[in-house]
Each structure stands twice: as structure tokens, then as C-alpha cells.
Amino acid sequence: NKINKYFDLIITDDKNNEKSDLEIFIHLSNYGFNQFGHIDICYDGKIYSYGNYDNNSKKLFAAIGDGILFELTKKKKYIEFCINNNKKTIVEYGLKLTDKQKKNVEKELNKILKDSYIWKPDLKRKKDYIVKLYKNVKPKFYKFNSGEYKTYFLMGVNCTYFPKQILMNNESNILKIVGVLSPGTYYQFLEEEYRNKNSNVISKKIYNKDTIGGKYVKNKK
């Protein structure tokens, strides 16, 4: 609601024409399970998202299931799909990274994918979110042979755990968030950092049904 009320004040403006090295997407919605929020990261033109996407493996009201990581390159189509299919608003924060941080992001991504295998959804289940996603943006899906990502757990290894390993490990030190992690915690931290002119959060965009193309907010001062 806060974002929707603020949206009318948005000014199209690319902050200092500076290009971000990594983007974080915060998904917001007033509808259904999506009210819990979600978070993705985008690096080197690829969007990564971890979650409990396989309806065949979900248990305890979707709190547990096979962990799935998907990877895609069609950013615009993905955002359009999320907005149209789930009535979402997406807030995108762009971060500037050092060369050392970039290498560490790549190292962590390779480490996570090392014990994974390609998985494909059952396309006969046409109403499943993951099948609709596949038909719209053709992501690559991964499941895991073993390790912490093999099983998704709402209160543990969830959508916030994946970016934590990428952005908050001892070597990268890209974000310094304290406390219990949730999409809301990320949003609050990134919003505060965006307003801090000396932070590495250099841009912010908001996407919703009125502007699927996205708009930049006014420069932080």
C-alpha cells in the first residue's frame, strides 16, 4: 500500500546514468500466498530465483518441498508475467560492485549450482505456476542432488536464503543486514541504503500494472 500511494510521486530519472552490476527484485502483492513476498537477484543479465515451485513435492501447506532454482534471461517478459499473473508490484534496486565482489558472486553461484541437475516441470499441469512460467519465459530449472538447497523450508532455506549466500558471505560483504531475513527486511534495508548517498545501492525502479516498463524514482540526495 505504501508503494502504491508513493507511486504517483515517481519521477523518471536514471541516477547519474550509472549502470548497476547486480539487481535485487522485491516482489510485493496484496493477494494470496504472494503476500509473504519474494526476492530474486539478477547478475550478468541472468535472473535467479529459489523457491518451492513443484506442486508434486509440496507438503505442510507448501511450507516444505523440493528446492528449485530457476535461471532466465528474459527480464522484461518475466516482470510482465509476474505482474499480470500474480498482480504484483516489483521494486528493483541496483547495486554497484567492486571487481572482488563480482568475482565472489560468480564463485558463489558456481558453488550453488555445482550439485544441481536440470529439471523440467510436468507440462500437463497447465494451471501450475511453474508451467505458466515455463511457457512464458522459458527459464532453466535446477533441482539439487544433496545439500542445503535440496529441500525448501519456509522458515529456513527459503527465497531469502539464496541471496543471503550470494550477497552476505564473509568474502563478498555486499549487504550487511542484521536480524531475521524476509523480503520485507531486504526491502527496508535496501530502501534505507538507497537514500544514503554514499551507499552501493545506486538505483531504484518500480514496476506495476500501470508501468510494466518501470520507472526510476527521484535521485537520492
N, C-alpha and C positions, 0 to 999 in steps of 0.2 A: 504493500500500500504506500509506503514511504517513497519507493522508487516511482510508482505511477503518479503520485502527486508532484514529485520533483521533475518529472519528465517534461512538463510544459516549459520549464525554465532552461532546458538544454540548448546550448549554442554549438553549432557546427564549427569545430576548431581542432586542428591537429597540433598537439603541443610541440612547438618548436620544430616541427617537421622531422622529429627524431623517431627512428624506427625501433620498435621493441624487438628483443631477441626471443622472448618467450611470453605467451599469453595464458592467463588463467580465466576460465569461464565459470561464473557463478550462476546456476540455474535457479530461478525463483518462480513460484506458482501458488495460486490460491486453491488449486484443485487436487483432490485425492491424495495419493501417496506422494505426489510431486511436491506437496507442501513441506516435506522434510528437506527439500533442497538437493542439489547435486553440484559436483565440481569436476571440470575437465582441465587438462593442460594442453597447450599447443606449442610445439617446438619444431623448428626447421620445416614448417609447412605441414606438419602432421598433428592431428588431434588425437589424444589418448584419453580413454575413459574406462574406469574399472567399476564393475558393479555386479549385481545379481540379476542377470538378464535371461537365464534359461528357465522357463516356466516348468520344465520337466524335472528340475532339481530343487525347486524352492520348497522350503519347509518352515514351520512355525510362522505362518503369515508373512512369508518372504523375508524373514529375518536371517535365514541361513540358506545357502545354496552353493552351487559351483561358482567359483570366481571366474569372471570373464573380463578380459581386457580387449577393447577394440581400438583399432587404429584406422584413421581415414584422412584423406587429403582434400575432400570437397567441403571446405569450411562454410561457404555461403549456403550450399544445399543443406548441410547439416543444421545450421542455425534456423533456416526456414522450416525444416522438418520439426525441430523441437518446438518452435513457436506455434506452428499450425496443428501439430499432432497432440501437444500437451499443454497448449495455452500458456506457454512460459514467457517470462521476461529473462533475458540473459545479460548479465553485466560482465564485460570483458576488461580486464586490467592488463596492461602491457608492462613488462619488466625489462630493464637493461641489465645485461650480464657481463661480467669480466670474461676474458678468454679462459681463465682457470675454471670458472663456474660453468661455462659452456661444455668444456671437456668432462666435467664431473656429471652434468646432466646426461650426456651421451653414455658415459660409463655406467651410470645407474640404470638407464633404460636397457642397455645391453645385458646387464646383470639380471634384471627382472625377466626379460624375455628368454634368457638362456635356458630355463627349464620349462618352456611352454611348447605347445603344439597348436597347429592351425585347427580350428573347429568351425563347423558350419551348422547353422540352425535348421530345424525341420521346416522347410518352406510350405508344407501342407498346413501348418498352424498359422493361417493368414491373419488372424486377429492379434497375434502376439506382437508386442512392441519391437522385439528384436528382428522379426521377419519384415515388418514395415520399414524398419531402419535399413535393413539389408537391401530391400527393393528400391529404396530412395537414394541412398548414398554409397552403397557397395563397400562397407567397411571390411577390414580383415579382422576376424575374431580369433582370440587365443584363449585356450584353457591351459591349466598347469598340471604337470605330472606330479609335483610334490611342492613342499614349501608353504610359506605363509599365505600366498595368493591362491592356493588351490581351493580353499573354502572361503567364501564370502560370509562375514558375520556383521550384522548391523551395528553391534556395539563394540566392534574391534577392527578387523580388517575390512573396511568399507571404502566408499568412494573417496573419503578424505585421507585414508592411509596411503594410497598410491602417490598423490602429490607430496605428502609428507616425506616419503622416502627420497623423492627426487629433489625437493626444494629445501629440506631441513636436516639433511645429514651433516655430519661434522665437517666434511670436506667442502660442500657447496655453500652452506650457510647463507642461502639466498633469502629465506624468510626466517624471522625469529618470533614465532607465535608461541605464547605461553598459555597453558590450560587445556581443557578438553576440546578436541578438534571437531568442528561441524562445519557445514557450508556457511552457516551464519557467522561462525568465528572467523573463518577466512575472509568473509565479506567485510566484517567490521575492521579487521586488521588492515586489509588492502585499502579500504576507504580512508582510513586514518593516514596510511603511508602515502596515498595519492595526494592528500592535502599537504603533506610535508614536502616542501620544495627540494629538500636535499636527499630524498629517498630514491631508491632504484625503481619505484613504481612511477612510470613516466606518462602513461596514458590510460584513458578510461572510455569505453564505449558502452552504450546501452542499446540492446536490440529488443523490440517487441512487435506486436501486430501492426502498429502504426508506422514503424520504420524498420522493416526487416533488414534493410541495408545498413542500419546502425548509425548512430550519431555520436560525435565526440562531445564530451562535456567541456565546459569552460576551463581554460588553463588554470592550474593551481598557481597560487601566488606565494 
